Amino acid sequence: MPAMLIGKDFRPLPSPLPCVLCLGNFDGVHRAHAMLAEKASELAGKLGVTPGAFCFTRPSGDYLFKDRAAHLSGTHERLSLLFDAGAQFALLSSFPTMRDLSAEDFIAFLKAHGCVGVVCGYDFRFGKGAAGNAQMLLAHFGEDNTIILPPQTMPDGQRIASTVIRDMIARGEVDKAALMLGRPWALRAKVYHGKHLGSSWGFPTANQYFSPQSVIPARGVYAVRCTVDGKTYDGVANVGARPTVDSGDARVNCETYLFDFTGDLYGRVLHTAFYAFLRPEQKFADADALRAAIAEDARAAHVYFENLH
C-alpha cells in the first residue's frame, strides 16, 4: 500500500518511522484538526518518537457519498497546515487501496509503519463498513499511547466541523468561517488572462477560477488579502460570472483588484484570503455603472481593513 513521507515532495517512506499519528480527513484543517496535530506532537514528545498525521490523498467522502462535499483545501494545503500545527510528516494513502481493509488490518497497517500512538476525535471511524472506532484504537494502543479528543466547540457552543464551515462559506459568511478555521479561508489558484477591462478603468484585476472540487463562496463582493512572492496586499474581489460584461462563460470566477500592486501576475499562483462579504453580485446597466461600483467596493474594502484589529 502506498505510504508517503511528505516534505517538499512526495516520496516513499524508506522504513517504518516510530511515530504518533493524528488520524482524520483534515479537510480545511480547522481549529479542532489543528488540536489533533498539536496533541500528537505533545504525545510524541513524551514517547520520544516523531509526530505525524495519517490521511488520504482525497477525503474518503469523495468515494463514499454520492453527493460529494466540496473541499475546503487541497492535499498540499492540508499537509502544510498540519505541519504548521506540529506534524513533522504525513503517512498518506489513497482511499480506494484501503477501503476494504478490516478495522484490525487498518491498525496493523499503522503499526507496520511505525505507529506506536494515536490521536483522534471522539467520532473517528475506520475500516470496512466503518467498523472501527476510537475505543478500538484505545484498546490496541493503550491509555498511555492514545488521546481521544471530545467535540470541539466555539464560545457560543457551536461544534467546529468542516461541514459547518463549508455551509458558512457557501452563504458568504467568510468571517464566521474564519473563526472556526483559525484563519480566513483562501483560494489558491493561478491567475489567467481576462478581458483587461479593469486595467483600462484604472482597476487592474487578477482573475482566478475555482477548482471543480473547491467550495465556492456565495456570489458577491468581498474584502480580501492576497499574497504573492511573500508580500501581502489588501484588495477587493468579485465572485461570480461577471454578469455585466460576460454573456457566454458561465463559470464562476474570482476577480480581484489588489491595492497598491504593480506588476504581472499572469500564470502565477495567487493566495486570495476572504475576510468579509461586502455585497451580493449585481448586474449593472452599463460599463460606467460597473466602474463606479468597483470604485465604491474598493473604498468599502479600504475602510474594512482600516478598522480591522
Helices and strands as residue ranges (DSSP letters): E 4-6, E 10-12, E 19-23, H 31-47, E 50-56, H 61-64, H 75-85, E 89-93, G 95-97, H 103-112, E 115-121, E 125-126, G 128-130, E 132-133, H 134-141, G 143-145, E 146-149, H 162-170, H 174-181, E 186-190, H 197-200, E 205-209, E 220-228, E 231-240, E 253-258, E 269-280, H 287-307
